[in-house]
Amino acid sequence: MILPVAAATAAAGVAAYGAFYRNSPVFGTVLHEIPSSDRATVSLTFDDGPNPYATPLILDALGRAGVRATFFFLGRHVERWPEIARRAAAEGHQIANHGYFHRKLHFRSVAYVRDDLGRGKRAIEAACGVTPGFFRAPHGFRSPWVTAIASSLGEQTVGWSLGVWDTDRTGAEAVVARTVEGARPGYILLLHDGDGYDPIGDRLQTAQAVPGIVDGLHDRGFTFATLPK
């Protein structure tokens, strides 16, 4: 009995690693870093928008700095504020799919995942006139079929190298410090311009942190790039 129990325990551990670790290759390849040349490069990514308060301020700050980022928009938020999504696309930012509802996908059926990702994709296409080439699962949680379904929609699954917990109410200075001090060449940095559960949730501290993040990373010699196609 020892071997079957050990095998079952190992299989459960592998499944949990695949489901809950954002960059796990168990359920399919995940982009979690970008190529970085001699000049260190990082990628700024924002989840859960658009948000009527934070996203425009973030776009303002990025525009002043000449930096382009990747926005993983939620379909239901895009439908509510299509003009903000259109602005992000028009200003040269990369628009990516975060699904429609922002529900954790690791225990969802094939039909549910296909519907959620498809709705998110169609909402972005209708609002922005662009087809997203990347997908990030809410919280990074996946099942064996999430990455495959994203791929069938023409979307590469993306994780992240560093999450700076900007959803905590620690203040903009703490968000800046975590990002600037934690960044390494090739890192994909995770921030949030929206709230996945509250369409008008407060993400203003992230917006306030963006100028300091950009300046601080520039001071460390970093350049910025969107995700590689």
VOMISE-103775 format. One record per residue: residue number from 1; x, y, z of N, C-alpha, C in turn; residue in three letters. Coordinates in steps of 0.05 Angstrom, whole numbers, always signed. Example, Ala and Ser with C-alpha at 12.3 -4.5 7.8 and 13.67 -1.06 7.14 Angstrom:
BEGIN
> 1,+264,-114,+156,+246,-90,+156,+264,-66,+156,ALA
> 2,+257,-45,+142,+273,-21,+143,+258,+1,+157,SER
This chain:
BEGIN
> 1,+16,-24,+0,+0,+0,+0,+17,+26,+0,MET
> 2,+42,+23,+8,+58,+47,+11,+63,+60,-16,ILE
> 3,+69,+43,-37,+75,+55,-63,+51,+69,-75,LEU
> 4,+27,+57,-75,+3,+71,-86,-3,+97,-71,PRO
> 5,+0,+97,-45,-5,+122,-29,+16,+143,-36,VAL
> 6,+41,+134,-38,+62,+153,-45,+58,+165,-73,ALA
> 7,+49,+147,-92,+44,+157,-119,+21,+176,-120,ALA
> 8,+0,+170,-105,-23,+188,-104,-16,+215,-92,ALA
> 9,+1,+214,-71,+10,+239,-58,+27,+256,-77,THR
> 10,+45,+242,-91,+62,+256,-110,+45,+268,-133,ALA
> 11,+25,+253,-143,+8,+263,-164,-8,+288,-155,ALA
> 12,-17,+287,-130,-32,+309,-119,-14,+334,-117,ALA
> 13,+11,+329,-109,+29,+351,-107,+35,+364,-133,GLY
> 14,+39,+348,-154,+44,+358,-181,+20,+374,-191,VAL
> 15,-4,+363,-186,-29,+377,-195,-32,+403,-181,ALA
> 16,-26,+404,-155,-28,+429,-140,-8,+449,-151,ALA
> 17,+16,+440,-157,+37,+458,-167,+28,+469,-194,TYR
> 18,+16,+452,-211,+6,+461,-237,-16,+481,-234,GLY
> 19,-34,+477,-215,-58,+494,-212,-52,+521,-199,ALA
> 20,-35,+521,-179,-32,+544,-162,-7,+561,-166,PHE
> 21,+14,+549,-178,+38,+564,-182,+37,+577,-210,TYR
> 22,+38,+603,-210,+31,+619,-234,+48,+612,-258,ARG
> 23,+73,+604,-254,+92,+599,-276,+97,+570,-280,ASN
> 24,+82,+553,-268,+86,+524,-271,+83,+515,-299,SER
> 25,+101,+498,-310,+98,+487,-336,+81,+462,-337,PRO
> 26,+71,+453,-314,+57,+427,-313,+33,+427,-332,VAL
> 27,+18,+449,-332,-6,+450,-349,-2,+467,-374,PHE
> 28,+23,+469,-383,+29,+484,-407,+49,+506,-402,GLY
> 29,+63,+514,-423,+84,+534,-422,+72,+561,-415,THR
> 30,+86,+575,-397,+78,+602,-388,+101,+621,-392,VAL
> 31,+95,+644,-404,+115,+665,-407,+117,+680,-380,LEU
> 32,+141,+679,-368,+144,+692,-342,+168,+711,-341,HIS
> 33,+183,+712,-363,+205,+731,-365,+207,+740,-394,GLU
> 34,+219,+762,-399,+224,+771,-427,+254,+772,-432,ILE
> 35,+262,+769,-458,+290,+771,-464,+301,+799,-455,PRO
> 36,+324,+799,-443,+336,+824,-434,+364,+827,-446,SER
> 37,+369,+848,-460,+394,+853,-473,+414,+864,-453,SER
> 38,+436,+874,-463,+456,+885,-445,+445,+908,-428,ASP
> 39,+426,+923,-440,+412,+943,-424,+388,+929,-411,ARG
> 40,+387,+927,-386,+367,+912,-371,+339,+922,-379,ALA
> 41,+321,+903,-385,+294,+910,-394,+274,+896,-376,THR
> 42,+253,+910,-369,+230,+898,-354,+205,+905,-369,VAL
> 43,+183,+891,-361,+157,+895,-373,+137,+901,-352,SER
> 44,+124,+924,-354,+102,+932,-335,+76,+920,-345,LEU
> 45,+62,+906,-328,+36,+895,-335,+16,+902,-314,THR
> 46,-9,+907,-322,-30,+915,-304,-54,+897,-308,PHE
> 47,-65,+887,-286,-89,+869,-287,-114,+883,-278,ASP
> 48,-137,+872,-287,-164,+877,-276,-177,+902,-285,ASP
> 49,-165,+918,-302,-178,+942,-312,-197,+935,-335,GLY
> 50,-207,+956,-349,-202,+984,-341,-218,+993,-317,PRO
> 51,-208,+1013,-304,-221,+1025,-281,-225,+1055,-287,ASN
> 52,-248,+1067,-281,-253,+1094,-289,-236,+1115,-276,PRO
> 53,-224,+1108,-253,-208,+1128,-239,-178,+1123,-242,TYR
> 54,-169,+1098,-238,-140,+1093,-238,-129,+1090,-266,ALA
> 55,-143,+1077,-284,-131,+1072,-310,-124,+1097,-326,THR
> 56,-142,+1117,-327,-134,+1142,-341,-109,+1155,-329,PRO
> 57,-107,+1155,-302,-83,+1167,-289,-58,+1151,-296,LEU
> 58,-60,+1125,-297,-37,+1109,-304,-29,+1114,-333,ILE
> 59,-49,+1116,-351,-43,+1123,-379,-30,+1150,-381,LEU
> 60,-39,+1169,-366,-27,+1196,-366,+3,+1194,-358,ASP
> 61,+8,+1179,-336,+36,+1177,-327,+54,+1163,-347,ALA
> 62,+44,+1141,-358,+60,+1127,-378,+64,+1144,-403,LEU
> 63,+44,+1159,-410,+47,+1176,-434,+68,+1197,-430,GLY
> 64,+69,+1210,-406,+89,+1230,-400,+117,+1219,-401,ARG
> 65,+119,+1193,-393,+146,+1181,-391,+154,+1167,-417,ALA
> 66,+135,+1165,-436,+141,+1151,-461,+144,+1121,-457,GLY
> 67,+130,+1110,-438,+132,+1081,-432,+106,+1067,-440,VAL
> 68,+109,+1044,-453,+86,+1028,-460,+85,+1003,-442,ARG
> 69,+61,+996,-435,+56,+973,-417,+36,+954,-430,ALA
> 70,+32,+932,-415,+12,+912,-424,-11,+912,-403,THR
> 71,-36,+915,-414,-59,+916,-397,-76,+890,-401,PHE
> 72,-78,+874,-380,-95,+850,-381,-123,+859,-372,PHE
> 73,-139,+865,-391,-166,+876,-385,-186,+853,-381,PHE
> 74,-205,+859,-364,-228,+841,-359,-250,+849,-379,LEU
> 75,-262,+829,-392,-283,+835,-412,-306,+850,-401,GLY
> 76,-315,+844,-377,-339,+858,-366,-333,+887,-359,ARG
> 77,-307,+893,-352,-300,+920,-348,-296,+935,-374,HIS
> 78,-286,+921,-394,-283,+934,-420,-311,+942,-431,VAL
> 79,-330,+925,-427,-357,+931,-437,-369,+955,-422,GLU
> 80,-361,+959,-397,-371,+981,-381,-357,+1007,-388,ARG
> 81,-331,+1006,-394,-315,+1030,-401,-299,+1025,-426,TRP
> 82,-313,+1022,-449,-298,+1016,-474,-280,+1039,-482,PRO
> 83,-288,+1064,-475,-272,+1087,-484,-244,+1086,-471,GLU
> 84,-242,+1076,-446,-216,+1075,-433,-199,+1053,-446,ILE
> 85,-211,+1031,-452,-197,+1009,-466,-187,+1019,-493,ALA
> 86,-204,+1033,-508,-196,+1044,-534,-173,+1063,-531,ARG
> 87,-174,+1080,-511,-152,+1099,-507,-125,+1084,-503,ARG
> 88,-126,+1063,-486,-101,+1048,-481,-90,+1037,-506,ALA
> 89,-107,+1025,-523,-98,+1014,-548,-88,+1036,-567,ALA
> 90,-102,+1058,-568,-95,+1080,-587,-68,+1092,-579,ALA
> 91,-61,+1091,-554,-36,+1103,-545,-13,+1083,-546,GLU
> 92,-18,+1060,-559,+4,+1042,-565,+10,+1021,-544,GLY
> 93,-8,+1018,-524,-4,+998,-503,-14,+971,-514,HIS
> 94,-3,+950,-502,-10,+923,-510,-35,+915,-494,GLN
> 95,-56,+906,-508,-80,+899,-495,-82,+868,-495,ILE
> 96,-86,+857,-471,-86,+828,-468,-111,+820,-453,ALA
> 97,-117,+794,-454,-142,+783,-443,-138,+772,-415,ASN
> 98,-155,+780,-397,-156,+770,-369,-181,+754,-364,HIS
> 99,-195,+747,-386,-220,+733,-383,-243,+754,-380,GLY
> 100,-266,+744,-374,-290,+761,-372,-299,+766,-343,TYR
> 101,-301,+746,-327,-313,+749,-300,-293,+752,-278,PHE
> 102,-268,+744,-281,-248,+744,-260,-255,+723,-239,HIS
> 103,-262,+700,-248,-266,+677,-229,-242,+658,-232,ARG
> 104,-234,+647,-209,-212,+628,-210,-218,+604,-227,LYS
> 105,-200,+596,-244,-206,+577,-265,-197,+548,-260,LEU
> 106,-183,+544,-237,-171,+518,-234,-191,+495,-229,HIS
> 107,-216,+501,-220,-236,+481,-217,-259,+484,-236,PHE
> 108,-256,+500,-257,-278,+505,-276,-277,+486,-299,ARG
> 109,-300,+481,-311,-302,+462,-333,-290,+472,-358,SER
> 110,-285,+454,-377,-275,+462,-403,-294,+483,-416,VAL
> 111,-320,+478,-415,-340,+496,-427,-339,+523,-414,ALA
> 112,-336,+524,-387,-336,+550,-373,-311,+565,-381,TYR
> 113,-288,+552,-381,-263,+567,-388,-264,+577,-416,VAL
> 114,-274,+561,-435,-275,+569,-463,-294,+594,-465,ARG
> 115,-316,+593,-451,-335,+616,-452,-323,+641,-440,ASP
> 116,-310,+638,-417,-299,+661,-403,-277,+675,-420,ASP
> 117,-259,+659,-430,-237,+670,-446,-248,+681,-472,LEU
> 118,-266,+667,-484,-278,+677,-509,-293,+703,-506,GLY
> 119,-308,+706,-485,-322,+731,-479,-302,+754,-475,ARG
> 120,-281,+749,-460,-261,+770,-455,-249,+779,-481,GLY
> 121,-241,+759,-498,-229,+766,-524,-248,+782,-541,LYS
> 122,-273,+774,-543,-292,+788,-560,-298,+817,-550,ARG
> 123,-298,+820,-524,-303,+847,-513,-280,+866,-520,ALA
> 124,-256,+856,-518,-232,+872,-526,-233,+879,-555,ILE
> 125,-239,+859,-572,-239,+864,-601,-261,+885,-608,GLU
> 126,-284,+883,-595,-306,+901,-601,-299,+930,-592,ALA
> 127,-286,+933,-570,-280,+959,-559,-255,+972,-572,ALA
> 128,-235,+956,-576,-208,+966,-583,-201,+962,-613,CYS
> 129,-215,+943,-626,-207,+937,-653,-181,+922,-655,GLY
> 130,-172,+910,-633,-148,+894,-633,-154,+866,-622,VAL
> 131,-139,+846,-632,-142,+819,-622,-120,+813,-602,THR
> 132,-127,+807,-577,-106,+802,-557,-90,+777,-564,PRO
> 133,-64,+779,-560,-46,+757,-565,-36,+743,-539,GLY
> 134,-45,+754,-516,-36,+743,-491,-59,+740,-472,PHE
> 135,-57,+720,-454,-77,+715,-433,-63,+711,-406,PHE
> 136,-75,+722,-386,-66,+716,-358,-90,+707,-342,ARG
> 137,-87,+684,-329,-109,+673,-312,-111,+689,-287,ALA
> 138,-136,+694,-277,-139,+707,-252,-124,+692,-229,PRO
> 139,-108,+707,-215,-92,+696,-193,-70,+677,-204,HIS
> 140,-69,+673,-230,-50,+654,-241,-59,+625,-239,GLY
> 141,-83,+620,-229,-93,+593,-225,-102,+580,-251,PHE
> 142,-93,+556,-256,-100,+543,-281,-107,+513,-277,ARG
> 143,-122,+502,-296,-127,+474,-297,-112,+463,-321,SER
> 144,-114,+436,-326,-99,+425,-349,-108,+437,-376,PRO
> 145,-132,+449,-378,-141,+458,-404,-141,+488,-408,TRP
> 146,-134,+503,-388,-135,+533,-390,-115,+543,-412,VAL
> 147,-90,+534,-410,-70,+544,-429,-77,+534,-457,THR
> 148,-87,+510,-459,-94,+499,-486,-117,+516,-498,ALA
> 149,-136,+523,-483,-159,+539,-493,-149,+567,-501,ILE
> 150,-132,+579,-484,-120,+605,-491,-105,+603,-518,ALA
> 151,-90,+582,-521,-75,+578,-545,-93,+575,-570,SER
> 152,-116,+562,-566,-135,+558,-588,-147,+585,-597,SER
> 153,-146,+605,-579,-156,+632,-585,-133,+650,-596,LEU
> 154,-110,+638,-599,-87,+654,-608,-73,+669,-587,GLY
> 155,-76,+661,-561,-65,+676,-539,-44,+659,-523,GLU
> 156,-21,+671,-519,-1,+658,-503,-6,+664,-473,GLN
> 157,-4,+644,-456,-9,+647,-428,+15,+660,-414,THR
> 158,+9,+680,-397,+30,+696,-385,+28,+694,-354,VAL
> 159,+50,+690,-341,+51,+692,-312,+63,+719,-304,GLY
> 160,+81,+718,-284,+96,+742,-277,+120,+734,-261,TRP
> 161,+140,+752,-261,+165,+748,-246,+163,+759,-218,SER
> 162,+150,+782,-216,+148,+796,-190,+121,+808,-187,LEU
> 163,+106,+800,-167,+82,+814,-159,+88,+831,-135,GLY
> 164,+80,+856,-135,+88,+875,-115,+66,+881,-94,VAL
> 165,+44,+865,-96,+22,+867,-76,+12,+896,-74,TRP
> 166,+8,+908,-97,-3,+935,-97,-32,+936,-89,ASP
> 167,-45,+913,-88,-73,+912,-79,-75,+916,-48,THR
> 168,-53,+912,-34,-53,+919,-5,-53,+949,-2,ASP
> 169,-65,+958,+19,-67,+987,+24,-42,+997,+40,ARG
> 170,-19,+994,+27,+6,+1001,+40,+16,+1029,+33,THR
> 171,+3,+1042,+13,+12,+1068,+4,+29,+1066,-20,GLY
> 172,+29,+1088,-36,+44,+1088,-61,+74,+1085,-57,ALA
> 173,+85,+1096,-36,+114,+1094,-32,+123,+1065,-29,GLU
> 174,+107,+1049,-14,+114,+1021,-11,+112,+1006,-37,ALA
> 175,+93,+1013,-54,+90,+1000,-80,+114,+1007,-97,VAL
> 176,+123,+1032,-97,+146,+1040,-112,+171,+1024,-102,VAL
> 177,+175,+1023,-76,+199,+1010,-65,+199,+981,-72,ALA
> 178,+177,+967,-69,+176,+938,-76,+183,+933,-105,ARG
> 179,+173,+950,-122,+177,+947,-151,+206,+953,-159,THR
> 180,+215,+976,-150,+242,+985,-158,+264,+967,-146,VAL
> 181,+260,+960,-121,+281,+943,-108,+280,+914,-117,GLU
> 182,+256,+905,-125,+253,+877,-132,+258,+870,-161,GLY
> 183,+259,+890,-178,+262,+885,-207,+289,+874,-214,ALA
> 184,+289,+856,-233,+313,+844,-244,+311,+844,-275,ARG
> 185,+333,+843,-289,+331,+842,-318,+313,+820,-328,PRO
> 186,+295,+827,-346,+276,+808,-358,+251,+803,-342,GLY
> 187,+248,+817,-320,+224,+812,-303,+198,+822,-316,TYR
> 188,+177,+807,-313,+150,+816,-319,+138,+824,-292,ILE
> 189,+132,+850,-289,+122,+861,-264,+92,+863,-263,LEU
> 190,+80,+853,-242,+51,+852,-240,+41,+874,-222,LEU
> 191,+24,+892,-233,+10,+912,-218,-20,+911,-226,LEU
> 192,-36,+928,-214,-65,+927,-219,-76,+955,-223,HIS
> 193,-89,+958,-246,-103,+984,-251,-133,+982,-245,ASP
> 194,-142,+958,-238,-170,+954,-231,-173,+933,-209,GLY
> 195,-198,+929,-201,-205,+909,-181,-222,+887,-194,ASP
> 196,-213,+863,-193,-227,+841,-207,-254,+835,-196,GLY
> 197,-260,+845,-172,-286,+838,-160,-304,+863,-157,TYR
> 198,-293,+886,-157,-308,+911,-154,-301,+929,-178,ASP
> 199,-319,+934,-196,-312,+949,-220,-301,+977,-214,PRO
> 200,-309,+989,-192,-299,+1016,-185,-281,+1015,-160,ILE
> 201,-269,+991,-156,-251,+988,-133,-228,+1008,-134,GLY
> 202,-218,+1016,-111,-197,+1036,-109,-170,+1025,-116,ASP
> 203,-158,+1035,-138,-131,+1028,-146,-115,+1053,-149,ARG
> 204,-123,+1075,-135,-109,+1100,-139,-81,+1100,-129,LEU
> 205,-75,+1083,-108,-47,+1083,-99,-28,+1071,-120,GLN
> 206,-38,+1053,-136,-22,+1043,-158,-17,+1065,-179,THR
> 207,-38,+1080,-185,-35,+1102,-204,-15,+1123,-193,ALA
> 208,-16,+1128,-167,+2,+1147,-155,+31,+1136,-155,GLN
> 209,+34,+1110,-155,+60,+1098,-154,+74,+1097,-181,ALA
> 210,+59,+1098,-202,+71,+1093,-229,+94,+1113,-236,VAL
> 211,+90,+1139,-231,+113,+1157,-238,+139,+1150,-222,PRO
> 212,+136,+1143,-197,+159,+1136,-181,+171,+1110,-190,GLY
> 213,+154,+1091,-198,+165,+1065,-209,+181,+1070,-234,ILE
> 214,+170,+1085,-252,+184,+1090,-278,+210,+1105,-273,VAL
> 215,+209,+1126,-256,+234,+1141,-251,+254,+1124,-236,ASP
> 216,+245,+1109,-217,+264,+1092,-201,+277,+1071,-218,GLY
> 217,+262,+1058,-236,+273,+1038,-253,+292,+1050,-274,LEU
> 218,+284,+1074,-284,+303,+1088,-302,+329,+1094,-288,HIS
> 219,+327,+1103,-263,+351,+1109,-248,+369,+1085,-244,ASP
> 220,+357,+1061,-243,+373,+1036,-240,+383,+1026,-267,ARG
> 221,+377,+1040,-289,+387,+1033,-315,+369,+1015,-331,GLY
> 222,+344,+1011,-322,+325,+994,-336,+312,+1009,-359,PHE
> 223,+305,+994,-379,+287,+1003,-401,+262,+986,-400,THR
> 224,+242,+994,-415,+216,+981,-414,+208,+970,-441,PHE
> 225,+195,+947,-440,+185,+934,-465,+159,+921,-459,ALA
> 226,+143,+918,-480,+118,+902,-477,+126,+873,-482,THR
> 227,+107,+855,-479,+112,+827,-481,+120,+819,-510,LEU
> 228,+139,+801,-513,+148,+793,-539,+128,+775,-553,PRO
> 229,+122,+781,-578,+103,+766,-593,+116,+741,-605,LYS
